[in-house]
Amino acid sequence: MSNRIKIGIGSYTYTWSIGVPGYVNKMPMSAFDLIEKATELKAEVVQFADNIMLENYSSNEMDQLFSFARKRGIKLEVGAKGLTSERLRLYTEIAELLHADLLRFIIDDVGFEPSPDTVIKMIQPIIPLLEEKGISLALENHDRLKCADLLLIVTGCNSPNVGICLDTVNSLGVPEGMDEVIRTLSPYTLNLHVKDFVIRRLDHKMGFCVNGASAGEGKLEIAGLLGKLAALGKCHSAILELWTPFGPTLEDTIARENEWAFNSMKYLKQLSC
């Protein structure tokens, strides 16, 4: 069974514009601004991640956010990090308020690195609520847990509403290669983070540097990956994320981020036709 994957942007498409700790951004992009960007780029989806903390928004503000997106034909998805029972329940409620059917979670947070068994025990009591509300929980591969750990969690939860948010670069920090990550996690992938990248050897030849790239300009075989996930029929959406390198100023970096977002979305929309 094949499935057309919706193409969208997220709050990590515009990381510098939204704000990075330690870099002063006098006019940070808001959640409403991000939806406007999605409209300009003709994106179908906006995914709010943990750099736009929806828990700080009132229910009235979230109603306004949903209405703002709906008028522009934009579907919303929700994201957070630090998966505790309390935060999982909170963000399930937030997803419901925003009529979002996908909730992406990074399991870890600063000083919080639960074991796979602990994660399963936190998720299991919430599964009936997720199923009742039609919300899918997508756990993102990040810098600590290996594919085998994430696979253990998803299969241990044993619900079609619990799966993977597949990020195309993060697992290099484990380290695990992208082919292994895709092979292991794609059958359970509910959401894709399209993050293209380049790997260059350092000038002194002792080591490598991994940097972001505009989609289609790096090492990632995006067309093949989208085709594979579409054929599996479980992936809701593909969200563009960018690791735009800093320099020489924040203003220059934000300008490059905007250019990369435009070029990346143009490339991705061609693939999804």
VENVEN-V408060 format. One line per field, one symbol per residue. psi: psi as a letter, one per 40 degrees, with the letter a starting at -180 (. if undefined). A space follows every 10 residues. Layout:
psi=???
This chain:
psi=hihhhhhaii eedfddddhh hehhhdgihi dddddddddd efidihhhae eggeeeiidd dddddddddd defhiiiiii iggidddddd dddddddefh ehhhhhdiih ehgiiddddd ddddeedddd ddefhhhhhh hbedhidddd dddddddfhe ehaihhhedd edediiiddd ddddedeehe hhhhgiiihi hideegiihh iiiiheeaeh gddddddddd ddeehdihhh ihghiiieid dddddddddd dddddddddd de.
